Amino acid sequence: MKATFTQEQLDIQESIRSIAKEEKVTARDALAGEWRPPGGDAVLLTDFGLLGVPESAGGVGSSLVDLLVAVEVLGEHLVPSRFPAHAAAVQLATGLGELPGDVLAGRTVLTPAVDVPGATGWPGGGVDPLVRTLVPYAAQAGGVVVLGTGGAWTAVPSGITLRESFDPSLPLSDVTFSAPRDAGPVGSGAGRAALVAAAQLCGVAAGAIGLAAGHARTREQFGRVIGSFQGVAFQLADAVKYRKAAWDLTLYAAWAVDTGRPEAESLVHAAKAAAGKAAVFAAERCVQVHGGMGITMEADPHLFLRRAHVLDAWLGRGSWHRRRVGELQVQRRRGA
């Protein structure tokens, strides 16, 4: 695996950053009213919809890292876009064969339905329930990719119950299906979708660190900027450390999935868990660095904390992913 991004990946990163910086619809807007699509949504869905899609699913050979680079930037700027959820759904469906052209072109927006109410992770054995929770943008999507015990399938929900999302800029719903469908193979699809969430979490961590560092460089106490105090600097240093480790692990897991490495599954679970921890940690430290104003609605740190908690719970909670890493390690040792 190359340790640096290619020029094409840097160009993708810069293009997405330009779209994010010009976006007028923000995460804060949803606190005062309903979610509305950002202006850049159409461009993201139509122009970047083939990122990370394997050729077997109708893609053009773009690597999964290409997609994660784009999603990470959107997370950093808290863009309330459907693109990450759509990309995760497309990745979840990559084992089902070539995807419809309208999906790949972004004209039909999909969303993944993975988490089962009351469960601590992805569906396991037993009867496959007909309800999924933590489904993002369900009411704003044209279809759903469902992960069940026997595989994945695409469906149109029979019922959508809107939930009060901790992050209103990322609306969540409970989705009901009338009957189970014949599922197709998942392959690495579930892991690929989880890495989309991990990349977004790494972006949230980066955004929270940037906001906190900017405040620490300008806010003065006792005649000095607060960033010069160890109690502030060390917290941010730890946040940077966790974020860097999680981002590197996410990229390495994506490379392992693309190249079919035997340790890919463990790396995916480790990356999702590490990214969730990094994002929540960075957002909490951002609140603390801002002091008393950090817990007010007028300040922005809570926006990052909201997004971090929602994404950490999405596509398998971090605690479940950490347990899966341990289970896979035990299975590997027993097999050896």
BADO-820517 format. One record per residue (C-alpha): x, y, z; residue number from 1. Coordinates in Angstrom, 3 decimals. Example, Ala and Ser with C-alpha at 12.3 -4.5 7.8 and 13.67 -1.06 7.14 Angstrom:
% residues 2
<node xx="12.300" yy="-4.500" zz="7.800" i="1"/>
<node xx="13.670" yy="-1.060" zz="7.140" i="2"/>
//
This chain:
% residues 336
<node xx="0.000" yy="0.000" zz="0.000" i="1"/>
<node xx="1.302" yy="3.467" zz="-0.901" i="2"/>
<node xx="1.663" yy="5.778" zz="2.087" i="3"/>
<node xx="0.626" yy="8.888" zz="0.164" i="4"/>
<node xx="-2.450" yy="9.911" zz="-1.788" i="5"/>
<node xx="-2.317" yy="9.922" zz="-5.570" i="6"/>
<node xx="-2.758" yy="13.171" zz="-7.477" i="7"/>
<node xx="-6.269" yy="12.075" zz="-8.442" i="8"/>
<node xx="-7.173" yy="11.542" zz="-4.785" i="9"/>
<node xx="-5.783" yy="14.957" zz="-3.870" i="10"/>
<node xx="-7.885" yy="16.473" zz="-6.658" i="11"/>
<node xx="-10.991" yy="14.716" zz="-5.317" i="12"/>
<node xx="-10.221" yy="16.016" zz="-1.857" i="13"/>
<node xx="-9.820" yy="19.581" zz="-3.100" i="14"/>
<node xx="-12.988" yy="19.439" zz="-5.214" i="15"/>
<node xx="-15.090" yy="18.200" zz="-2.296" i="16"/>
<node xx="-13.540" yy="20.789" zz="0.005" i="17"/>
<node xx="-14.513" yy="23.541" zz="-2.427" i="18"/>
<node xx="-18.102" yy="22.274" zz="-2.510" i="19"/>
<node xx="-18.208" yy="22.042" zz="1.294" i="20"/>
<node xx="-16.831" yy="25.545" zz="1.842" i="21"/>
<node xx="-19.334" yy="27.081" zz="-0.567" i="22"/>
<node xx="-22.300" yy="25.248" zz="0.971" i="23"/>
<node xx="-24.947" yy="27.572" zz="2.422" i="24"/>
<node xx="-27.049" yy="24.877" zz="4.147" i="25"/>
<node xx="-25.352" yy="24.001" zz="7.430" i="26"/>
<node xx="-25.805" yy="21.506" zz="10.222" i="27"/>
<node xx="-27.015" yy="24.316" zz="12.469" i="28"/>
<node xx="-29.904" yy="25.102" zz="10.132" i="29"/>
<node xx="-31.571" yy="21.786" zz="10.977" i="30"/>
<node xx="-31.709" yy="22.688" zz="14.680" i="31"/>
<node xx="-34.236" yy="25.414" zz="13.977" i="32"/>
<node xx="-36.262" yy="23.577" zz="11.354" i="33"/>
<node xx="-36.472" yy="20.456" zz="9.224" i="34"/>
<node xx="-33.595" yy="19.019" zz="7.257" i="35"/>
<node xx="-33.310" yy="20.365" zz="3.736" i="36"/>
<node xx="-30.952" yy="19.183" zz="1.012" i="37"/>
<node xx="-27.750" yy="21.181" zz="0.688" i="38"/>
<node xx="-27.105" yy="22.913" zz="-2.596" i="39"/>
<node xx="-24.133" yy="20.684" zz="-3.376" i="40"/>
<node xx="-26.083" yy="17.453" zz="-2.977" i="41"/>
<node xx="-26.906" yy="17.120" zz="-6.673" i="42"/>
<node xx="-23.292" yy="17.614" zz="-7.727" i="43"/>
<node xx="-22.019" yy="15.151" zz="-5.132" i="44"/>
<node xx="-24.509" yy="12.453" zz="-6.122" i="45"/>
<node xx="-24.129" yy="12.791" zz="-9.883" i="46"/>
<node xx="-20.443" yy="13.629" zz="-10.285" i="47"/>
<node xx="-18.948" yy="11.475" zz="-7.534" i="48"/>
<node xx="-21.361" yy="8.540" zz="-7.457" i="49"/>
<node xx="-18.905" yy="6.106" zz="-9.053" i="50"/>
<node xx="-16.179" yy="6.636" zz="-6.456" i="51"/>
<node xx="-15.189" yy="3.362" zz="-4.841" i="52"/>
<node xx="-17.624" yy="1.257" zz="-6.881" i="53"/>
<node xx="-15.991" yy="-1.985" zz="-8.137" i="54"/>
<node xx="-16.202" yy="-2.821" zz="-11.831" i="55"/>
<node xx="-18.295" yy="-5.887" zz="-10.964" i="56"/>
<node xx="-20.987" yy="-3.530" zz="-9.637" i="57"/>
<node xx="-20.872" yy="-1.207" zz="-12.643" i="58"/>
<node xx="-18.009" yy="1.017" zz="-11.515" i="59"/>
<node xx="-14.964" yy="2.183" zz="-13.416" i="60"/>
<node xx="-12.297" yy="0.696" zz="-11.178" i="61"/>
<node xx="-12.097" yy="3.523" zz="-8.655" i="62"/>
<node xx="-10.596" yy="2.401" zz="-5.358" i="63"/>
<node xx="-12.425" yy="2.499" zz="-2.045" i="64"/>
<node xx="-9.837" yy="4.993" zz="-0.798" i="65"/>
<node xx="-11.035" yy="7.452" zz="-3.461" i="66"/>
<node xx="-14.484" yy="7.421" zz="-1.879" i="67"/>
<node xx="-13.239" yy="7.676" zz="1.693" i="68"/>
<node xx="-11.167" yy="10.740" zz="0.856" i="69"/>
<node xx="-14.323" yy="12.494" zz="-0.341" i="70"/>
<node xx="-16.490" yy="11.406" zz="2.596" i="71"/>
<node xx="-13.874" yy="12.452" zz="5.148" i="72"/>
<node xx="-13.988" yy="16.050" zz="3.896" i="73"/>
<node xx="-17.790" yy="16.133" zz="4.127" i="74"/>
<node xx="-17.562" yy="14.948" zz="7.719" i="75"/>
<node xx="-14.998" yy="17.605" zz="8.572" i="76"/>
<node xx="-17.361" yy="20.362" zz="7.431" i="77"/>
<node xx="-20.526" yy="18.682" zz="8.808" i="78"/>
<node xx="-22.221" yy="18.949" zz="5.409" i="79"/>
<node xx="-25.783" yy="17.556" zz="5.855" i="80"/>
<node xx="-25.579" yy="15.661" zz="2.571" i="81"/>
<node xx="-27.215" yy="12.376" zz="1.578" i="82"/>
<node xx="-24.072" yy="11.427" zz="-0.341" i="83"/>
<node xx="-22.313" yy="9.451" zz="2.457" i="84"/>
<node xx="-25.467" yy="7.416" zz="3.198" i="85"/>
<node xx="-26.031" yy="6.806" zz="-0.520" i="86"/>
<node xx="-22.390" yy="5.781" zz="-0.947" i="87"/>
<node xx="-22.651" yy="3.391" zz="2.015" i="88"/>
<node xx="-25.777" yy="1.820" zz="0.508" i="89"/>
<node xx="-24.060" yy="1.393" zz="-2.854" i="90"/>
<node xx="-21.084" yy="-0.247" zz="-1.150" i="91"/>
<node xx="-23.427" yy="-2.555" zz="0.767" i="92"/>
<node xx="-24.982" yy="-3.641" zz="-2.540" i="93"/>
<node xx="-21.718" yy="-4.274" zz="-4.408" i="94"/>
<node xx="-22.081" yy="-8.039" zz="-3.978" i="95"/>
<node xx="-25.431" yy="-8.086" zz="-5.794" i="96"/>
<node xx="-23.930" yy="-7.605" zz="-9.247" i="97"/>
<node xx="-24.127" yy="-4.609" zz="-11.554" i="98"/>
<node xx="-26.175" yy="-1.810" zz="-10.049" i="99"/>
<node xx="-28.828" yy="0.127" zz="-12.004" i="100"/>
<node xx="-27.567" yy="3.057" zz="-14.009" i="101"/>
<node xx="-29.862" yy="5.552" zz="-12.290" i="102"/>
<node xx="-28.348" yy="4.575" zz="-8.932" i="103"/>
<node xx="-24.773" yy="4.938" zz="-10.132" i="104"/>
<node xx="-25.657" yy="8.271" zz="-11.738" i="105"/>
<node xx="-27.179" yy="9.558" zz="-8.500" i="106"/>
<node xx="-30.676" yy="10.007" zz="-9.907" i="107"/>
<node xx="-32.030" yy="7.388" zz="-7.501" i="108"/>
<node xx="-30.725" yy="7.901" zz="-3.978" i="109"/>
<node xx="-30.311" yy="4.844" zz="-1.762" i="110"/>
<node xx="-29.754" yy="4.497" zz="1.955" i="111"/>
<node xx="-28.558" yy="1.474" zz="3.968" i="112"/>
<node xx="-30.828" yy="-0.267" zz="6.495" i="113"/>
<node xx="-28.575" yy="-2.372" zz="8.700" i="114"/>
<node xx="-29.116" yy="-1.880" zz="12.420" i="115"/>
<node xx="-31.817" yy="-3.955" zz="14.119" i="116"/>
<node xx="-33.729" yy="-2.334" zz="17.018" i="117"/>
<node xx="-32.426" yy="-3.591" zz="20.338" i="118"/>
<node xx="-29.372" yy="-5.257" zz="18.803" i="119"/>
<node xx="-25.806" yy="-4.186" zz="19.474" i="120"/>
<node xx="-24.521" yy="-4.638" zz="15.958" i="121"/>
<node xx="-25.328" yy="-6.101" zz="12.561" i="122"/>
<node xx="-27.986" yy="-8.816" zz="12.308" i="123"/>
<node xx="-26.832" yy="-12.206" zz="13.546" i="124"/>
<node xx="-28.518" yy="-15.596" zz="13.431" i="125"/>
<node xx="-32.155" yy="-16.404" zz="14.010" i="126"/>
<node xx="-35.288" yy="-14.982" zz="12.427" i="127"/>
<node xx="-34.662" yy="-11.920" zz="10.298" i="128"/>
<node xx="-36.790" yy="-9.048" zz="11.696" i="129"/>
<node xx="-38.627" yy="-6.793" zz="9.282" i="130"/>
<node xx="-37.661" yy="-3.559" zz="11.013" i="131"/>
<node xx="-34.440" yy="-1.573" zz="10.775" i="132"/>
<node xx="-33.528" yy="1.478" zz="12.832" i="133"/>
<node xx="-30.990" yy="4.288" zz="12.532" i="134"/>
<node xx="-31.795" yy="4.503" zz="8.821" i="135"/>
<node xx="-30.564" yy="7.913" zz="7.621" i="136"/>
<node xx="-32.531" yy="10.013" zz="5.147" i="137"/>
<node xx="-35.100" yy="7.215" zz="4.760" i="138"/>
<node xx="-37.876" yy="9.640" zz="3.858" i="139"/>
<node xx="-35.606" yy="11.421" zz="1.375" i="140"/>
<node xx="-34.306" yy="8.283" zz="-0.397" i="141"/>
<node xx="-35.680" yy="6.464" zz="-3.418" i="142"/>
<node xx="-34.828" yy="2.996" zz="-2.129" i="143"/>
<node xx="-33.194" yy="1.046" zz="0.670" i="144"/>
<node xx="-30.458" yy="-1.586" zz="0.700" i="145"/>
<node xx="-31.214" yy="-3.982" zz="3.549" i="146"/>
<node xx="-28.717" yy="-6.205" zz="5.324" i="147"/>
<node xx="-30.249" yy="-9.380" zz="6.748" i="148"/>
<node xx="-29.152" yy="-12.746" zz="8.060" i="149"/>
<node xx="-28.993" yy="-14.272" zz="4.591" i="150"/>
<node xx="-27.429" yy="-11.394" zz="2.715" i="151"/>
<node xx="-28.525" yy="-8.057" zz="1.246" i="152"/>
<node xx="-31.397" yy="-6.935" zz="-0.935" i="153"/>
<node xx="-32.914" yy="-3.720" zz="-2.249" i="154"/>
<node xx="-36.438" yy="-2.759" zz="-1.221" i="155"/>
<node xx="-39.001" yy="-0.007" zz="-0.961" i="156"/>
<node xx="-40.129" yy="0.421" zz="2.673" i="157"/>
<node xx="-43.725" yy="-0.341" zz="3.603" i="158"/>
<node xx="-43.535" yy="2.092" zz="6.502" i="159"/>
<node xx="-41.239" yy="4.863" zz="7.714" i="160"/>
<node xx="-41.417" yy="6.185" zz="11.274" i="161"/>
<node xx="-39.400" yy="9.339" zz="11.793" i="162"/>
<node xx="-37.325" yy="9.413" zz="14.978" i="163"/>
<node xx="-35.951" yy="12.374" zz="16.892" i="164"/>
<node xx="-32.322" yy="12.311" zz="15.839" i="165"/>
<node xx="-29.661" yy="13.544" zz="18.258" i="166"/>
<node xx="-28.251" yy="15.269" zz="15.177" i="167"/>
<node xx="-31.192" yy="16.861" zz="13.323" i="168"/>
<node xx="-28.961" yy="17.463" zz="10.294" i="169"/>
<node xx="-28.808" yy="13.669" zz="9.926" i="170"/>
<node xx="-32.478" yy="12.589" zz="10.162" i="171"/>
<node xx="-33.063" yy="9.001" zz="11.287" i="172"/>
<node xx="-36.047" yy="6.681" zz="10.942" i="173"/>
<node xx="-37.339" yy="3.239" zz="11.767" i="174"/>
<node xx="-38.119" yy="1.433" zz="8.503" i="175"/>
<node xx="-40.533" yy="-1.476" zz="8.116" i="176"/>
<node xx="-40.657" yy="-3.975" zz="5.273" i="177"/>
<node xx="-43.746" yy="-5.956" zz="4.333" i="178"/>
<node xx="-41.971" yy="-9.269" zz="3.743" i="179"/>
<node xx="-38.412" yy="-10.590" zz="3.545" i="180"/>
<node xx="-36.843" yy="-10.789" zz="0.115" i="181"/>
<node xx="-34.505" yy="-13.382" zz="-1.314" i="182"/>
<node xx="-31.171" yy="-11.974" zz="-0.285" i="183"/>
<node xx="-28.082" yy="-11.885" zz="-2.443" i="184"/>
<node xx="-24.455" yy="-12.233" zz="-1.377" i="185"/>
<node xx="-22.993" yy="-9.463" zz="0.748" i="186"/>
<node xx="-19.329" yy="-10.273" zz="0.270" i="187"/>
<node xx="-17.327" yy="-7.343" zz="1.580" i="188"/>
<node xx="-20.281" yy="-4.979" zz="1.172" i="189"/>
<node xx="-21.079" yy="-4.597" zz="4.867" i="190"/>
<node xx="-17.460" yy="-3.818" zz="5.662" i="191"/>
<node xx="-17.194" yy="-1.359" zz="2.792" i="192"/>
<node xx="-20.287" yy="0.468" zz="4.071" i="193"/>
<node xx="-18.858" yy="0.578" zz="7.608" i="194"/>
<node xx="-15.680" yy="2.175" zz="6.277" i="195"/>
<node xx="-17.750" yy="4.982" zz="4.760" i="196"/>
<node xx="-19.044" yy="5.710" zz="8.258" i="197"/>
<node xx="-15.511" yy="5.441" zz="9.660" i="198"/>
<node xx="-14.181" yy="7.953" zz="7.150" i="199"/>
<node xx="-16.979" yy="10.363" zz="7.984" i="200"/>
<node xx="-16.169" yy="9.985" zz="11.691" i="201"/>
<node xx="-12.514" yy="10.763" zz="11.015" i="202"/>
<node xx="-13.632" yy="13.910" zz="9.239" i="203"/>
<node xx="-15.815" yy="14.908" zz="12.198" i="204"/>
<node xx="-12.796" yy="14.461" zz="14.473" i="205"/>
<node xx="-10.672" yy="16.651" zz="12.205" i="206"/>
<node xx="-13.333" yy="19.357" zz="12.133" i="207"/>
<node xx="-13.701" yy="19.350" zz="15.921" i="208"/>
<node xx="-9.933" yy="19.561" zz="16.362" i="209"/>
<node xx="-9.720" yy="22.432" zz="13.902" i="210"/>
<node xx="-12.472" yy="24.354" zz="15.693" i="211"/>
<node xx="-10.879" yy="23.790" zz="19.098" i="212"/>
<node xx="-7.384" yy="24.680" zz="17.899" i="213"/>
<node xx="-8.635" yy="27.893" zz="16.318" i="214"/>
<node xx="-10.253" yy="28.904" zz="19.603" i="215"/>
<node xx="-7.147" yy="27.940" zz="21.584" i="216"/>
<node xx="-4.974" yy="30.166" zz="19.392" i="217"/>
<node xx="-7.129" yy="33.274" zz="19.895" i="218"/>
<node xx="-8.770" yy="33.008" zz="23.319" i="219"/>
<node xx="-6.705" yy="34.654" zz="26.078" i="220"/>
<node xx="-6.715" yy="34.048" zz="29.811" i="221"/>
<node xx="-4.276" yy="35.462" zz="32.364" i="222"/>
<node xx="-2.542" yy="37.392" zz="29.606" i="223"/>
<node xx="-1.793" yy="34.310" zz="27.478" i="224"/>
<node xx="-3.570" yy="32.396" zz="24.737" i="225"/>
<node xx="-5.117" yy="29.304" zz="26.275" i="226"/>
<node xx="-3.374" yy="27.042" zz="23.768" i="227"/>
<node xx="-0.130" yy="27.680" zz="25.635" i="228"/>
<node xx="-1.468" yy="25.946" zz="28.757" i="229"/>
<node xx="-0.655" yy="22.255" zz="29.071" i="230"/>
<node xx="-4.179" yy="21.444" zz="30.199" i="231"/>
<node xx="-5.447" yy="22.611" zz="26.811" i="232"/>
<node xx="-2.557" yy="21.646" zz="24.551" i="233"/>
<node xx="-2.325" yy="18.072" zz="25.818" i="234"/>
<node xx="-6.031" yy="17.439" zz="25.290" i="235"/>
<node xx="-5.766" yy="18.556" zz="21.679" i="236"/>
<node xx="-2.590" yy="16.532" zz="21.184" i="237"/>
<node xx="-4.421" yy="13.414" zz="22.352" i="238"/>
<node xx="-7.315" yy="14.194" zz="19.997" i="239"/>
<node xx="-4.908" yy="14.544" zz="17.081" i="240"/>
<node xx="-3.247" yy="11.249" zz="18.027" i="241"/>
<node xx="-6.521" yy="9.309" zz="18.119" i="242"/>
<node xx="-7.765" yy="10.872" zz="14.906" i="243"/>
<node xx="-4.533" yy="10.179" zz="13.013" i="244"/>
<node xx="-4.460" yy="6.555" zz="14.159" i="245"/>
<node xx="-8.108" yy="6.054" zz="13.185" i="246"/>
<node xx="-7.715" yy="7.661" zz="9.746" i="247"/>
<node xx="-4.600" yy="5.638" zz="8.948" i="248"/>
<node xx="-6.348" yy="2.450" zz="10.071" i="249"/>
<node xx="-9.430" yy="3.299" zz="7.976" i="250"/>
<node xx="-7.335" yy="3.824" zz="4.853" i="251"/>
<node xx="-5.363" yy="0.638" zz="5.495" i="252"/>
<node xx="-8.588" yy="-1.322" zz="5.991" i="253"/>
<node xx="-9.923" yy="0.058" zz="2.694" i="254"/>
<node xx="-6.769" yy="-1.063" zz="0.908" i="255"/>
<node xx="-7.029" yy="-4.493" zz="2.558" i="256"/>
<node xx="-10.648" yy="-4.849" zz="1.405" i="257"/>
<node xx="-9.842" yy="-3.782" zz="-2.149" i="258"/>
<node xx="-6.933" yy="-6.210" zz="-2.373" i="259"/>
<node xx="-8.696" yy="-9.111" zz="-0.649" i="260"/>
<node xx="-6.324" yy="-9.377" zz="2.301" i="261"/>
<node xx="-7.265" yy="-12.114" zz="4.821" i="262"/>
<node xx="-7.155" yy="-9.665" zz="7.735" i="263"/>
<node xx="-9.513" yy="-7.205" zz="6.025" i="264"/>
<node xx="-12.569" yy="-8.037" zz="8.140" i="265"/>
<node xx="-10.755" yy="-7.473" zz="11.427" i="266"/>
<node xx="-9.286" yy="-4.235" zz="10.128" i="267"/>
<node xx="-12.727" yy="-2.948" zz="9.132" i="268"/>
<node xx="-14.161" yy="-3.561" zz="12.589" i="269"/>
<node xx="-11.092" yy="-2.027" zz="14.237" i="270"/>
<node xx="-11.292" yy="1.036" zz="11.986" i="271"/>
<node xx="-14.989" yy="1.686" zz="12.682" i="272"/>
<node xx="-14.437" yy="1.371" zz="16.433" i="273"/>
<node xx="-11.326" yy="3.572" zz="16.411" i="274"/>
<node xx="-12.973" yy="6.238" zz="14.260" i="275"/>
<node xx="-15.994" yy="6.447" zz="16.561" i="276"/>
<node xx="-13.790" yy="6.785" zz="19.621" i="277"/>
<node xx="-11.650" yy="9.449" zz="17.925" i="278"/>
<node xx="-14.639" yy="11.530" zz="16.819" i="279"/>
<node xx="-16.400" yy="11.469" zz="20.195" i="280"/>
<node xx="-13.135" yy="12.192" zz="22.026" i="281"/>
<node xx="-12.255" yy="15.115" zz="19.749" i="282"/>
<node xx="-15.756" yy="16.602" zz="19.987" i="283"/>
<node xx="-15.755" yy="16.335" zz="23.780" i="284"/>
<node xx="-12.353" yy="18.024" zz="23.965" i="285"/>
<node xx="-13.619" yy="20.723" zz="21.636" i="286"/>
<node xx="-16.416" yy="21.449" zz="24.117" i="287"/>
<node xx="-13.941" yy="21.571" zz="27.001" i="288"/>
<node xx="-11.479" yy="23.860" zz="25.224" i="289"/>
<node xx="-14.293" yy="26.327" zz="24.630" i="290"/>
<node xx="-14.966" yy="26.402" zz="28.373" i="291"/>
<node xx="-18.337" yy="27.628" zz="29.631" i="292"/>
<node xx="-19.408" yy="28.846" zz="26.204" i="293"/>
<node xx="-18.707" yy="25.372" zz="24.815" i="294"/>
<node xx="-21.888" yy="23.965" zz="26.350" i="295"/>
<node xx="-24.152" yy="26.654" zz="24.911" i="296"/>
<node xx="-26.350" yy="26.260" zz="21.850" i="297"/>
<node xx="-24.789" yy="29.349" zz="20.297" i="298"/>
<node xx="-21.331" yy="27.737" zz="20.110" i="299"/>
<node xx="-20.562" yy="25.081" zz="17.485" i="300"/>
<node xx="-18.811" yy="22.289" zz="19.462" i="301"/>
<node xx="-22.078" yy="20.489" zz="20.204" i="302"/>
<node xx="-22.719" yy="20.159" zz="16.462" i="303"/>
<node xx="-19.638" yy="17.967" zz="16.145" i="304"/>
<node xx="-20.550" yy="16.030" zz="19.289" i="305"/>
<node xx="-24.030" yy="15.311" zz="17.916" i="306"/>
<node xx="-22.699" yy="14.031" zz="14.600" i="307"/>
<node xx="-20.006" yy="11.945" zz="16.312" i="308"/>
<node xx="-22.466" yy="10.118" zz="18.575" i="309"/>
<node xx="-24.936" yy="9.407" zz="15.764" i="310"/>
<node xx="-22.290" yy="8.075" zz="13.377" i="311"/>
<node xx="-20.637" yy="6.026" zz="16.128" i="312"/>
<node xx="-23.956" yy="4.203" zz="16.639" i="313"/>
<node xx="-24.658" yy="3.825" zz="12.911" i="314"/>
<node xx="-23.744" yy="0.611" zz="11.035" i="315"/>
<node xx="-22.828" yy="-1.187" zz="14.219" i="316"/>
<node xx="-21.913" yy="0.501" zz="17.479" i="317"/>
<node xx="-18.247" yy="0.963" zz="18.295" i="318"/>
<node xx="-18.534" yy="-1.392" zz="21.267" i="319"/>
<node xx="-19.873" yy="-4.145" zz="19.008" i="320"/>
<node xx="-17.100" yy="-3.657" zz="16.456" i="321"/>
<node xx="-14.494" yy="-3.904" zz="19.211" i="322"/>
<node xx="-16.007" yy="-7.202" zz="20.370" i="323"/>
<node xx="-15.978" yy="-8.502" zz="16.801" i="324"/>
<node xx="-12.264" yy="-7.787" zz="16.546" i="325"/>
<node xx="-11.688" yy="-9.909" zz="19.646" i="326"/>
<node xx="-13.943" yy="-12.707" zz="18.399" i="327"/>
<node xx="-12.155" yy="-12.852" zz="15.061" i="328"/>
<node xx="-8.775" yy="-12.922" zz="16.786" i="329"/>
<node xx="-9.888" yy="-15.834" zz="18.966" i="330"/>
<node xx="-11.234" yy="-17.693" zz="15.915" i="331"/>
<node xx="-7.966" yy="-17.135" zz="14.067" i="332"/>
<node xx="-5.888" yy="-18.418" zz="16.968" i="333"/>
<node xx="-8.078" yy="-21.503" zz="17.346" i="334"/>
<node xx="-7.878" yy="-22.159" zz="13.636" i="335"/>
<node xx="-4.107" yy="-21.934" zz="13.738" i="336"/>
//
